[in-house]
C-alpha cells in the first residue's frame, strides 16, 4: 500500500506537495481523490495526483493528509491529465483546475432544502421600512427591496447575489425581527419541462447531408479531428449534431454538447433528451442536488451524453467520442476566474487527448477559428442556406442622425420602425426589439459641470432604473436615489442621457398601448424559471413585442417573428477593445437571424448613428467573409490574435499608489527578461480603473507566437500566487475582454 501522496492543493500555488498517508487510510486513498491537507496554518482541500512507495524527504518534515468529511468520488485519470494540461496552458495552479472539474454541490448532495429569508411583516410595512432605512442603512434597505422584488421567501444565495451584499446586513435585519431564516424546498422543474420537449427528425438538405457524412467518417475512424461548422442562422446545425450523435452512440462512445448558458433552456435540452435516453444536463439553472446527481450518473456510466454550459467540459464522460461547441464564438465560453480557460480551445485539447471528434458550430465564427481553418488545423463545413421554409431577412438601415428630435433629444424609436411595427402588429405578427443596454437611461449627466453621477466604489456611471426608482451600479450593485443636485458641483439636477431596454419598453407601450409587451434582461429575469416562462408565452403568441438585451439575440426560433428592430447598433462598438468590432458584427448578425424563420418574410430595421462603421455596414449586407477578410488583415498588421498570443496582467488593490507601483515592478521585471518575440505594452490604468472599491492597473504581453509565449511562461507561473502590500495580481492568457 502506498505510503506517500503527491497533492495539488486548491490554492494559487505552483507545483504539488508530498504528504504522508496515515496507516488507517492506506488503500482508501487513490489517485484523483479529494483530500484535506495542512497547508501553512490551515487545512485546505487538495487532490491526490500520484501515490508513491518511497519519499526522499525526511519523515519528520512530512505532514499527514485526511479524507474530507463528505465522501467525494475520485476524479478519473482522463480528467487529471486534461486539467494538468489546462493548468500548463493557462499558467494556473493545477489544484484550481482540478477543483473546477468537481461540482461543489457534491459536498451537499443529500440536501433537498437550502437556506432562505422570509419577510416577518407585510409587504406595505416592509416597503415603508426600506424607505426609512434608505439614508442611514443603505445596504439593509437594499436587502429589503430585493426580498420584495424577488418574492418571499427567497434563497439566501440568490438574495446575496442580486443585492450585492454580504451576510452581515441580512443577519442584522434578522436580529431586529424584520426578516427570519427559513428552509426552502428545492424544486427542479427544468428537467421535467425538458423531457416534455421533442425534436422530430427533419429531412436533411444536401449541405446538411454532406456535413453529417464528413463528421461521421471521422467518428468511424476513431481518431481526433476538429471541424468548423459554419451555418447561417436557421440552417439546421442542431440537426447535424443530433445525426452525428447517433453514429457516436452506435459505437458506444460518449459525447459532450456545450451550449452558451443563455441558450440552455428546456427546449434546447429537450432536443437531445427526446432522441437519446442517456443524456445528463449540467448547468446553473439546476439545483445543487440535481447537478450532483447528474454528474454522478456520468461518472457511473448511467448517462453517456452531457448537455451543458462551459463547465460541462470537465464532465466525466466515459469513452468520449464527440465534443460539440455550439455558438463557438460566444465570449461566455471564456472563464473569468482562475483557471481562466476558453472552453472552445480546451474542447479541442480534450478531444485530442481522448481521440474524440470536435465540432465547433456558429453562424458568425470567431476570427481565431477562421484562421485555424486557413492554417489547416480545422476542417471547414458550410450550411449556406436556411433549413425548411425560412429565408434570410431583408435589412433596412435608419440613420438616427437624420431623425427629428423628440422631447428635446433623439427619439428612441425611429418613425420608420414605428410604422413597420404597426403594420406587423395589425397582421398579428410578432416583433423583437434589441438593445444591449439595460435600465432606463445609461447615465445621469449634469449640464453645468458635464460630469456623470458615478458609483462611489467603481469608476463607472450609474444607470437609472425607473421601475426601481434607483440609480444602480451594474458592477457592485450599489444603489442610490436620483439626486436633486449634481454630486460633483451641487448646482443643477442631473438629466437622463441615452436609452436602455426599460425605456424602449416604455416607448412601445406609449405608442401601442393596446398590445402586450415583455422585457427580457437581467433586471426582469429574477428567477430560474423567468426566462423560459417569457419565451413560452412568446411562443404561444401571448406576447406581441419582446424587448431585450443579448439574451434574446441568439438561439430563439419563433416562426411568427417577422420584424426585428435593433435600437442602437453601435452600442459597444467604441469600447477600448480590439475585439469590439467583431462582437458588434456577431451580435447584429445573430439578432437579425431571429426574423423570417417561418414561411413569412422577415425584415430587420437597424437604427444607428454610425451607419458607415465597417462592422455595421458588413453585418447589414450579410457579408461575413468581407468582414473577416478586413478584420484579419488589420489584426495581422498589429500582431493581435489570431496572429499572436496575448497575456493580460491586472493588478488590483485598495491603494492606487501601491497598485501602480506593483504593476510597474512587474513590467520592469518582464522587460529585463528580454524574451524574443515578446512586447510589453503598459502598464496603464485599466479602462475600468476602479471596481468594487479596488484600483486596477494592467499591462499586456504581446507574443509573436506560441514559441514566444512558451519562453515567457516560466516567468508568468508564479505571478498569481504572489500577493504583496495588499495588491493582487491576476493573470489572463488569451483574454477576451480588455476592460
C-alpha positions, 0 to 999 in steps of 0.5 A: 500500500502506498505510503506517500501522496503527491497533492495539488492543493486548491490554492494559487500555488505552483507545483504539488506537495508530498504528504504522508498517508496515515496507516488507517487510510492506506488503500482508501486513498487513490489517485484523483481523490479529494483530500484535506491537507495542512497547508501553512496554518490551515487545512485546505482541500487538495487532490491526490495526483500520484501515490508513491512507495518511497519519499526522499524527504525526511519523515519528520518534515512530512505532514499527514493528509485526511479524507474530507468529511463528505465522501467525494468520488475520485476524479478519473485519470482522463480528467487529471491529465486534461486539467494538468494540461489546462493548468500548463496552458493557462499558467494556473495552479493545477489544484484550481483546475482540478477543483473546477472539474468537481461540482461543489454541490457534491459536498451537499448532495443529500440536501433537498432544502437550502437556506432562505429569508422570509419577510416577518411583516407585510409587504406595505410595512416592509416597503415603508421600512426600506424607505426609512432605512434608505439614508442611514442603512443603505445596504439593509434597505437594499436587502429589503427591496430585493426580498420584495422584488424577488418574492418571499421567501427567497434563497439566501444565495440568490438574495446575496447575489442580486443585492450585492451584499454580504451576510452581515446586513441580512443577519442584522435585519434578522436580529431586529425581527424584520426578516427570519431564516427559513428552509426552502424546498428545492424544486427542479422543474427544468428537467421535467419541462425538458423531457416534455420537449421533442425534436422530430427528425427533419429531412436533411438538405444536401449541405446538411447531408454532406456535413453529417457524412464528413463528421461521421467518417471521422467518428468511424475512424476513431481518431481526433479531428476538429471541424468548423461548422459554419451555418447561417442562422436557421440552417439546421446545425442542431440537426447535424449534431443530433445525426452525428450523435447517433453514429457516436452512440452506435459505437458506444462512445460518449459525447459532450454538447456545450451550449452558451448558458443563455441558450440552455433552456428546456427546449434546447435540452429537450432536443437531445433528451427526446432522441437519446435516453442517456443524456445528463444536463449540467448547468446553473439553472439546476439545483445543487442536488440535481447537478450532483446527481447528474454528474454522478450518473456520468461518472457511473456510466448511467448517462453517456451524453452531457448537455451543458454550459462551459463547465460541462467540459470537465464532465466525466464522460466515459469513452468520449467520442464527440465534443460539440461547441455550439455558438463557438464564438460566444465570449461566455465560453471564456472563464473569468476566474482562475483557471481562466480557460476558453472552453472552445480551445480546451474542447479541442485539447480534450478531444485530442487527448481522448481521440474524440471528434470536435465540432465547433458550430456558429453562424458568425465564427470567431476570427481565431477559428477562421484562421485555424481553418486557413492554417489547416488545423480545422476542417471547414463545413458550410450550411449556406442556406436556411433549413425548411421554409425560412429565408434570410431577412431583408435589412433596412438601415435608419440613420438616427442622425437624420431623425427629428428630435423628440422631447428635446433629444433623439427619439428612441424609436425611429418613425420608420420602425414605428410604422413597420411595427404597426403594420406587423402588429395589425397582421398579428405578427410578432416583433423583437426589439434589441438593445444591449443596454439595460435600465432606463437611461445609461447615465445621469449627466449634469449640464453645468459641470458635464460630469456623470453621477458615478458609483462611489466604489467603481469608476463607472456611471450609474444607470437609472432604473425607473421601475426601481426608482434607483440609480444602480451600479451594474458592477457592485450593485450599489444603489442610490436615489436620483439626486436633486443636485449634481454630486460633483458641483451641487448646482443643477439636477442631473438629466437622463442621457441615452436609452436602455431596454426599460425605456424602449419598453416604455416607448412601445407601450406609449405608442401601442398601448393596446398590445402586450409587451415583455422585457427580457434582461437581467433586471426582469429575469429574477428567477430560474424559471423567468426566462423560459416562462417569457419565451413560452408565452412568446411562443404561444403568441401571448406576447406581441413585442419582446424587448431585450438585451443579448439574451434574446439575440441568439438561439430563439426560433419563433416562426411568427417573428417577422420584424426585428428592430435593433435600437442602437447598433453601435452600442459597444462598438467604441469600447477600448477593445480590439475585439469590439468590432467583431462582437458588434458584427456577431451580435447584429448578425445573430439578432437579425437571424431571429426574423423570417424563420417561418414561411413569412418574410422577415425584415430587420430595421437597424437604427444607428448613428454610425451607419458607415462603421465597417462592422455595421455596414458588413453585418447589414449586407450579410457579408461575413467573409468581407468582414473577416477578410478586413478584420484579419488583415488589420489584426495581422498588421498589429500582431493581435490574435489570431496572429499572436498570443496575448497575456493580460496582467491586472493588478488590483488593490485598495491603494492606487499608489501601491497598485501602480507601483506593483504593476510597474515592478512587474513590467520592469521585471518582464522587460529585463527578461528580454524574451524574443518575440515578446512586447510589453505594452503598459502598464496603464490604468485599466479602462475600468480603473476602479471596481468594487472599491479596488484600483486596477492597473494592467499591462499586456504581453504581446507574443509573436507566437506560441514559441514566444509565449512558451519562453515567457511562461516560466516567468508568468507561473508564479505571478498569481500566487504572489500577493504583496502590500495588499495588491493582487495580481491576476493573470489572463492568457488569451483574454477576451475582454480588455476592460 
